[in-house]
Amino acid sequence: MKIIDVVCSAGRTGFYFDDQRAIKGGAVSDGNAYKGDPVTPGFTAVRQAGESISVMLVLEDGQIAYGDCAAVQYSGAGGRDPLFLASDFIPVIIDNIKPVLVGKEADSFRGLSELVESITVDGRRLHTAIRYGVTQAILDAVAKATHRLMCEVVADEYNCDVSDKLLPIFTQSGDDRYKNSDKMIIKGAQVLPHALINNVKTKLGEHGELLEEYVGWLRDRIIELRTDDSYAPVMHIDVYGTIGALFGDDNYTAMADYIAKLEQAAKPFHLRIEGPMDVEDREKQMMALKTLTKELDDRGIDVELVADEWCNTLEDIKYFADNKAGHMIQIKTPDLGGINNTVEAVIYCKERGIGAYQGGTCNETDRSAQVCIHCAMATQPTQILAKPGMGVDEGYMIVYNEMQRIIALRKALRK
Protein backbone atom coordinates (compact mmCIF):
# COMPACT_ATOMS: atom_id res chain seq x y z
CA MET A 1 0.00 0.00 0.00
CA LYS A 2 1.75 3.15 -1.23
CA ILE A 3 1.75 6.63 0.30
CA ILE A 4 0.50 8.99 -2.43
CA ASP A 5 0.38 12.36 -0.67
CA VAL A 6 1.45 14.27 2.45
CA VAL A 7 -0.86 17.01 3.74
CA CYS A 8 -0.24 19.35 6.69
CA SER A 9 -2.47 21.54 8.82
CA ALA A 10 -1.61 23.95 11.62
CA GLY A 11 -3.08 23.23 15.04
CA ARG A 12 -3.12 24.11 18.70
CA THR A 13 -1.84 21.97 21.55
CA GLY A 14 -3.41 21.17 24.89
CA PHE A 15 -1.29 23.71 26.76
CA TYR A 16 1.29 26.45 26.22
CA PHE A 17 4.93 27.16 25.47
CA ASP A 18 6.57 28.50 28.64
CA ASP A 19 9.97 30.17 28.88
CA GLN A 20 11.48 28.07 31.66
CA ARG A 21 14.53 30.27 32.14
CA ALA A 22 12.37 33.36 32.54
CA ILE A 23 10.19 31.56 35.12
CA LYS A 24 13.22 30.34 37.05
CA GLY A 25 14.57 33.89 36.83
CA GLY A 26 11.56 35.31 38.62
CA ALA A 27 8.77 35.87 36.07
CA VAL A 28 5.61 36.24 38.16
CA SER A 29 2.43 34.26 37.59
CA ASP A 30 -0.45 36.56 36.67
CA GLY A 31 -3.70 34.62 36.27
CA ASN A 32 -2.97 32.18 33.46
CA ALA A 33 -0.15 34.35 32.14
CA TYR A 34 3.23 35.47 33.40
CA LYS A 35 4.54 38.97 34.00
CA GLY A 36 8.07 39.52 32.81
CA ASP A 37 10.21 39.47 29.70
CA PRO A 38 11.15 36.27 27.83
CA VAL A 39 14.82 35.33 27.76
CA THR A 40 14.87 32.16 25.63
CA PRO A 41 15.34 32.85 21.88
CA GLY A 42 12.15 32.66 19.82
CA PHE A 43 9.75 33.51 22.63
CA THR A 44 7.68 36.68 22.34
CA ALA A 45 6.19 36.25 25.82
CA VAL A 46 7.00 34.17 28.89
CA ARG A 47 3.87 32.13 28.09
CA GLN A 48 2.44 31.80 24.60
CA ALA A 49 -0.02 29.51 22.82
CA GLY A 50 1.23 26.02 22.05
CA GLU A 51 1.28 25.08 18.36
CA SER A 52 1.18 21.77 16.51
CA ILE A 53 1.17 20.45 12.96
CA SER A 54 -1.03 17.56 11.86
CA VAL A 55 0.72 15.42 9.25
CA MET A 56 -1.68 13.38 7.11
CA LEU A 57 -0.48 10.58 4.86
CA VAL A 58 -2.88 9.66 2.07
CA LEU A 59 -2.75 5.99 1.07
CA GLU A 60 -3.51 4.76 -2.42
CA ASP A 61 -6.77 3.11 -1.31
CA GLY A 62 -8.03 6.43 0.07
CA GLN A 63 -7.30 5.78 3.75
CA ILE A 64 -5.73 8.67 5.66
CA ALA A 65 -3.19 8.15 8.44
CA TYR A 66 -2.15 10.99 10.69
CA GLY A 67 0.03 12.10 13.54
CA ASP A 68 0.69 15.40 15.28
CA CYS A 69 3.98 17.26 15.52
CA ALA A 70 4.34 18.86 18.95
CA ALA A 71 7.12 20.13 21.18
CA VAL A 72 7.43 20.27 24.95
CA GLN A 73 6.11 23.05 27.13
CA TYR A 74 9.63 24.19 27.99
CA SER A 75 10.97 24.35 24.43
CA GLY A 76 14.47 25.72 24.02
CA ALA A 77 15.48 24.76 27.58
CA GLY A 78 17.59 21.91 28.94
CA GLY A 79 19.37 21.29 25.63
CA ARG A 80 16.17 20.95 23.59
CA ASP A 81 15.35 22.11 20.07
CA PRO A 82 14.04 25.68 19.67
CA LEU A 83 10.47 26.95 19.81
CA PHE A 84 8.20 25.06 17.40
CA LEU A 85 5.93 27.34 15.36
CA ALA A 86 3.67 25.85 12.68
CA SER A 87 4.24 28.60 10.13
CA ASP A 88 8.00 28.01 10.29
CA PHE A 89 7.91 24.24 9.95
CA ILE A 90 5.07 23.26 7.62
CA PRO A 91 7.25 24.30 4.64
CA VAL A 92 10.08 22.15 6.01
CA ILE A 93 7.82 19.09 6.02
CA ILE A 94 6.48 19.74 2.53
CA ASP A 95 9.90 20.50 1.04
CA ASN A 96 11.97 17.81 2.75
CA ILE A 97 9.73 14.94 3.88
CA LYS A 98 6.94 14.79 1.31
CA PRO A 99 9.33 14.00 -1.59
CA VAL A 100 10.87 11.19 0.46
CA LEU A 101 7.62 9.52 1.54
CA VAL A 102 5.42 9.85 -1.54
CA GLY A 103 5.60 6.60 -3.50
CA LYS A 104 6.96 4.57 -0.57
CA GLU A 105 5.22 1.38 0.55
CA ALA A 106 3.64 1.67 4.00
CA ASP A 107 5.02 -1.69 5.03
CA SER A 108 7.55 -1.01 7.79
CA PHE A 109 7.12 1.41 10.70
CA ARG A 110 10.68 0.91 11.83
CA GLY A 111 12.23 1.25 8.39
CA LEU A 112 10.29 4.35 7.32
CA SER A 113 10.83 5.99 10.70
CA GLU A 114 14.57 5.45 10.50
CA LEU A 115 14.46 6.95 7.01
CA VAL A 116 12.77 10.09 8.32
CA GLU A 117 15.20 10.24 11.25
CA SER A 118 18.11 10.27 8.80
CA ILE A 119 16.94 13.32 6.81
CA THR A 120 19.12 16.40 7.23
CA VAL A 121 18.77 19.98 6.04
CA ASP A 122 21.93 22.08 5.83
CA GLY A 123 23.71 19.39 7.81
CA ARG A 124 21.19 19.38 10.67
CA ARG A 125 18.57 16.82 11.60
CA LEU A 126 14.97 17.90 11.40
CA HIS A 127 13.35 19.44 14.48
CA THR A 128 12.38 16.79 17.03
CA ALA A 129 8.71 17.84 16.78
CA ILE A 130 8.66 17.15 13.05
CA ARG A 131 10.18 13.71 13.45
CA TYR A 132 7.76 13.02 16.28
CA GLY A 133 4.61 13.77 14.28
CA VAL A 134 5.69 12.27 10.98
CA THR A 135 6.61 8.94 12.56
CA GLN A 136 3.25 8.83 14.33
CA ALA A 137 1.61 9.17 10.91
CA ILE A 138 3.88 6.44 9.56
CA LEU A 139 2.88 4.05 12.35
CA ASP A 140 -0.79 4.74 11.63
CA ALA A 141 -0.22 4.26 7.89
CA VAL A 142 1.47 0.88 8.36
CA ALA A 143 -1.31 -0.21 10.72
CA LYS A 144 -4.01 0.79 8.24
CA ALA A 145 -2.20 -0.75 5.28
CA THR A 146 -1.72 -4.08 7.06
CA HIS A 147 -5.02 -4.19 8.98
CA ARG A 148 -3.46 -4.22 12.43
CA LEU A 149 -3.66 -1.99 15.50
CA MET A 150 -0.74 0.39 15.90
CA CYS A 151 0.33 -1.40 19.08
CA GLU A 152 0.43 -4.67 17.18
CA VAL A 153 2.70 -3.17 14.53
CA VAL A 154 5.12 -2.04 17.25
CA ALA A 155 4.98 -5.39 19.02
CA ASP A 156 5.57 -7.33 15.80
CA GLU A 157 8.52 -5.19 14.69
CA TYR A 158 10.22 -4.98 18.11
CA ASN A 159 9.40 -8.48 19.41
CA CYS A 160 7.21 -7.28 22.28
CA ASP A 161 3.93 -8.43 23.80
CA VAL A 162 0.96 -6.09 23.86
CA SER A 163 -0.34 -5.60 27.40
CA ASP A 164 -3.73 -7.07 28.21
CA LYS A 165 -4.21 -4.75 31.19
CA LEU A 166 -4.10 -1.03 31.90
CA LEU A 167 -0.74 0.64 32.54
CA PRO A 168 -0.30 3.00 35.53
CA ILE A 169 -1.27 6.56 34.57
CA PHE A 170 0.61 9.59 35.93
CA THR A 171 -1.44 12.80 36.09
CA GLN A 172 -0.23 16.43 36.10
CA SER A 173 -1.76 19.12 38.29
CA GLY A 174 -0.11 22.25 36.97
CA ASP A 175 -0.13 25.08 39.51
CA ASP A 176 -3.59 24.09 40.76
CA ARG A 177 -1.99 21.35 42.82
CA TYR A 178 -4.74 21.14 45.44
CA LYS A 179 -8.01 21.04 43.47
CA ASN A 180 -6.45 18.98 40.70
CA SER A 181 -5.16 16.45 43.22
CA ASP A 182 -8.76 15.89 44.26
CA LYS A 183 -9.62 15.08 40.64
CA MET A 184 -6.79 12.55 40.48
CA ILE A 185 -7.80 10.81 43.68
CA ILE A 186 -11.46 10.64 42.65
CA LYS A 187 -10.51 9.12 39.30
CA GLY A 188 -8.13 6.66 40.91
CA ALA A 189 -4.94 7.81 39.19
CA GLN A 190 -2.13 5.43 40.09
CA VAL A 191 0.60 8.10 40.07
CA LEU A 192 0.13 11.75 41.08
CA PRO A 193 0.31 14.80 41.14
CA HIS A 194 3.47 16.24 39.41
CA ALA A 195 2.75 19.48 41.35
CA LEU A 196 4.95 21.84 39.28
CA ILE A 197 7.40 22.86 42.01
CA ASN A 198 9.43 25.25 39.85
CA ASN A 199 10.19 28.12 42.23
CA VAL A 200 12.13 28.00 45.49
CA LYS A 201 10.53 30.97 47.22
CA THR A 202 6.88 30.37 46.36
CA LYS A 203 6.63 26.58 45.96
CA LEU A 204 9.53 24.72 47.58
CA GLY A 205 10.03 27.14 50.44
CA GLU A 206 13.23 28.87 51.48
CA HIS A 207 13.83 26.00 53.90
CA GLY A 208 11.93 23.41 51.86
CA GLU A 209 8.97 23.77 54.19
CA LEU A 210 6.31 24.52 51.57
CA LEU A 211 6.82 21.29 49.65
CA GLU A 212 7.06 19.28 52.88
CA GLU A 213 3.72 20.74 53.98
CA TYR A 214 2.18 19.98 50.61
CA VAL A 215 3.33 16.35 50.67
CA GLY A 216 1.77 15.97 54.11
CA TRP A 217 -1.47 17.54 52.91
CA LEU A 218 -1.54 15.25 49.87
CA ARG A 219 -1.00 12.17 52.03
CA ASP A 220 -3.92 13.16 54.26
CA ARG A 221 -6.12 14.05 51.27
CA ILE A 222 -5.61 10.67 49.63
CA ILE A 223 -6.59 8.91 52.86
CA GLU A 224 -9.61 11.19 53.30
CA LEU A 225 -11.01 10.89 49.76
CA ARG A 226 -10.24 7.32 48.79
CA THR A 227 -13.17 4.94 48.84
CA ASP A 228 -11.00 1.82 49.01
CA ASP A 229 -8.18 1.38 51.51
CA SER A 230 -6.22 -0.56 48.89
CA TYR A 231 -5.86 2.61 46.78
CA ALA A 232 -2.25 3.64 47.37
CA PRO A 233 -1.00 5.87 44.55
CA VAL A 234 2.64 6.74 44.07
CA MET A 235 3.45 10.38 44.79
CA HIS A 236 5.56 11.72 41.92
CA ILE A 237 6.66 15.33 42.30
CA ASP A 238 8.67 17.32 39.76
CA VAL A 239 10.83 19.91 41.51
CA TYR A 240 12.56 21.39 38.44
CA GLY A 241 15.98 21.53 40.09
CA THR A 242 14.78 23.60 43.04
CA ILE A 243 16.14 21.22 45.70
CA GLY A 244 19.62 21.66 44.27
CA ALA A 245 19.06 25.41 43.93
CA LEU A 246 18.19 25.62 47.64
CA PHE A 247 20.72 23.25 49.20
CA GLY A 248 23.48 23.32 46.57
CA ASP A 249 23.67 21.19 43.44
CA ASP A 250 26.71 19.35 44.80
CA ASN A 251 25.61 19.20 48.45
CA TYR A 252 24.38 15.63 48.26
CA THR A 253 24.17 15.15 52.02
CA ALA A 254 21.86 18.13 52.47
CA MET A 255 19.72 17.17 49.50
CA ALA A 256 19.42 13.60 50.78
CA ASP A 257 18.54 14.83 54.27
CA TYR A 258 15.70 16.89 52.83
CA ILE A 259 14.45 14.08 50.59
CA ALA A 260 14.40 11.82 53.65
CA LYS A 261 12.05 14.32 55.31
CA LEU A 262 9.79 14.19 52.28
CA GLU A 263 9.83 10.39 52.45
CA GLN A 264 8.51 10.53 56.00
CA ALA A 265 5.89 13.13 55.09
CA ALA A 266 4.60 10.92 52.26
CA LYS A 267 4.23 7.70 54.26
CA PRO A 268 2.49 5.31 53.85
CA PHE A 269 2.74 6.21 50.17
CA HIS A 270 5.79 5.75 47.95
CA LEU A 271 7.51 8.91 46.71
CA ARG A 272 9.32 9.84 43.50
CA ILE A 273 11.21 13.10 43.02
CA GLU A 274 11.81 14.24 39.46
CA GLY A 275 14.65 16.60 38.58
CA PRO A 276 16.13 17.29 42.05
CA MET A 277 18.81 19.47 40.51
CA ASP A 278 19.51 21.11 37.16
CA VAL A 279 23.17 21.94 36.63
CA GLU A 280 22.69 23.20 33.04
CA ASP A 281 25.03 20.61 31.49
CA ARG A 282 24.46 17.02 30.32
CA GLU A 283 27.62 15.44 31.75
CA LYS A 284 27.41 17.32 35.05
CA GLN A 285 23.71 16.52 35.36
CA MET A 286 24.35 12.82 34.87
CA MET A 287 27.11 12.81 37.49
CA ALA A 288 25.06 14.82 39.99
CA LEU A 289 22.03 12.56 39.62
CA LYS A 290 24.18 9.42 39.75
CA THR A 291 25.83 10.61 42.96
CA LEU A 292 22.57 11.57 44.66
CA THR A 293 20.98 8.28 43.61
CA LYS A 294 23.82 6.37 45.24
CA GLU A 295 23.57 8.57 48.35
CA LEU A 296 19.90 7.70 48.77
CA ASP A 297 20.51 4.01 48.14
CA ASP A 298 23.45 3.84 50.54
CA ARG A 299 21.37 5.48 53.27
CA GLY A 300 18.29 3.36 52.65
CA ILE A 301 16.13 6.32 51.75
CA ASP A 302 13.21 4.76 49.87
CA VAL A 303 12.60 7.56 47.38
CA GLU A 304 13.05 7.13 43.64
CA LEU A 305 14.81 9.86 41.68
CA VAL A 306 13.59 10.53 38.16
CA ALA A 307 15.87 11.89 35.43
CA ASP A 308 14.41 14.53 33.14
CA GLU A 309 16.41 17.66 32.26
CA TRP A 310 19.44 17.08 30.00
CA CYS A 311 18.24 13.53 29.34
CA ASN A 312 16.43 14.25 26.10
CA THR A 313 17.52 11.96 23.28
CA LEU A 314 17.72 8.18 22.95
CA GLU A 315 21.48 8.47 23.34
CA ASP A 316 21.05 10.53 26.53
CA ILE A 317 18.63 7.99 27.97
CA LYS A 318 21.04 5.14 27.33
CA TYR A 319 23.86 7.18 28.91
CA PHE A 320 21.87 7.97 32.07
CA ALA A 321 20.55 4.40 32.31
CA ASP A 322 24.00 2.86 31.92
CA ASN A 323 25.32 5.09 34.71
CA LYS A 324 22.31 4.58 36.99
CA ALA A 325 21.72 8.31 37.08
CA GLY A 326 18.30 8.06 38.68
CA HIS A 327 16.05 5.15 39.55
CA MET A 328 13.69 6.06 36.72
CA ILE A 329 14.06 8.00 33.50
CA GLN A 330 11.42 10.12 31.91
CA ILE A 331 11.25 9.28 28.22
CA LYS A 332 9.89 12.64 27.15
CA THR A 333 8.42 11.52 23.88
CA PRO A 334 8.57 14.73 21.80
CA ASP A 335 12.21 15.29 22.76
CA LEU A 336 13.27 11.96 21.26
CA GLY A 337 12.05 12.84 17.77
CA GLY A 338 10.72 9.74 16.02
CA ILE A 339 8.47 7.59 18.20
CA ASN A 340 10.58 4.64 17.15
CA ASN A 341 13.15 6.12 19.54
CA THR A 342 10.57 6.12 22.34
CA VAL A 343 9.97 2.42 21.71
CA GLU A 344 13.68 1.69 21.84
CA ALA A 345 14.18 3.83 24.95
CA VAL A 346 11.53 1.99 26.95
CA ILE A 347 12.95 -1.38 25.93
CA TYR A 348 16.50 -0.26 26.80
CA CYS A 349 15.58 1.00 30.27
CA LYS A 350 13.67 -2.17 31.09
CA GLU A 351 16.60 -4.34 29.99
CA ARG A 352 18.86 -2.45 32.40
CA GLY A 353 16.52 -2.50 35.36
CA ILE A 354 15.81 1.22 35.25
CA GLY A 355 12.25 2.47 35.63
CA ALA A 356 10.82 3.56 32.27
CA TYR A 357 8.44 6.49 32.52
CA GLN A 358 6.95 7.08 29.07
CA GLY A 359 6.16 10.71 29.50
CA GLY A 360 5.84 13.66 27.21
CA THR A 361 4.38 17.06 27.81
CA CYS A 362 1.14 18.81 28.63
CA ASN A 363 1.80 20.71 25.39
CA GLU A 364 0.83 17.82 23.07
CA THR A 365 -2.42 16.90 21.33
CA ASP A 366 -5.05 14.22 21.66
CA ARG A 367 -3.61 12.46 18.61
CA SER A 368 -0.02 12.32 19.80
CA ALA A 369 -1.27 10.99 23.14
CA GLN A 370 -3.27 8.23 21.46
CA VAL A 371 -0.37 7.09 19.31
CA CYS A 372 1.95 7.12 22.33
CA ILE A 373 -0.47 4.83 24.14
CA HIS A 374 -0.11 2.26 21.37
CA CYS A 375 3.67 2.38 21.76
CA ALA A 376 3.30 1.99 25.53
CA MET A 377 0.88 -0.91 25.36
CA ALA A 378 3.41 -2.74 23.19
CA THR A 379 6.50 -1.99 25.33
CA GLN A 380 4.87 -1.80 28.80
CA PRO A 381 6.78 0.98 30.60
CA THR A 382 6.51 1.45 34.37
CA GLN A 383 4.11 4.36 33.98
CA ILE A 384 2.65 6.61 31.29
CA LEU A 385 1.70 10.27 31.31
CA ALA A 386 -1.87 11.53 31.08
CA LYS A 387 -1.65 14.13 28.33
CA PRO A 388 -2.21 16.72 26.98
CA GLY A 389 -3.14 19.63 29.23
CA MET A 390 -2.97 20.35 32.93
CA GLY A 391 -6.68 19.98 33.65
CA VAL A 392 -6.34 16.29 34.63
CA ASP A 393 -9.75 15.13 33.37
CA GLU A 394 -9.12 15.50 29.65
CA GLY A 395 -5.66 13.97 29.50
CA TYR A 396 -6.61 11.11 31.81
CA MET A 397 -9.68 10.40 29.70
CA ILE A 398 -7.71 10.29 26.44
CA VAL A 399 -5.05 7.83 27.57
CA TYR A 400 -7.36 5.69 29.74
CA ASN A 401 -9.96 5.33 27.00
CA GLU A 402 -7.38 4.49 24.34
CA MET A 403 -5.95 1.73 26.51
CA GLN A 404 -9.43 0.35 27.12
CA ARG A 405 -10.16 0.35 23.38
CA ILE A 406 -6.97 -1.59 22.68
CA ILE A 407 -7.74 -4.19 25.36
CA ALA A 408 -11.37 -4.61 24.24
CA LEU A 409 -10.55 -4.82 20.54
CA ARG A 410 -7.78 -7.34 20.96
CA LYS A 411 -9.94 -9.48 23.19
CA ALA A 412 -12.82 -9.37 20.69
CA LEU A 413 -10.64 -10.01 17.66
CA ARG A 414 -8.98 -13.04 19.27
CA LYS A 415 -12.34 -14.84 19.54
Secondary structure, DSSP 8 states (H G I E B T S, - for coil): -BEEEEEEEEEEEEEEEE-HHHHHTT-EEETTEEES---STT-SSSEEEEEEEEEEEEETTS-EEEEEE---TTTTSTT------HHHHHHHHHHHTHHHHTT-BS--HHHHHHHHHT-EETTEE--HHHHHHHHHHHHHHHHHHHT--HHHHHHHHHT----SS---EE---TT-TTHHHHHHHHHT-SEEEE-----IIIII-TTSHHHHHHHHHHHHHHHHH-SSTT---EEEEE-TTHHHHHH-TT-HHHHHHHHHHHHHHHTTS-EEEE-S---SSHHHHHHHHHHHHHHHHHHT--EEEEE-TT--SHHHHHHHHHTT-SSEEEE-GGGGSSHHHHHHHHHHHHHTT-EEEE---TTS-HHHHHHHHHHHHHH--SEEE--SSSSSHHHHHHHHHHHHHHHHHHHHHT-
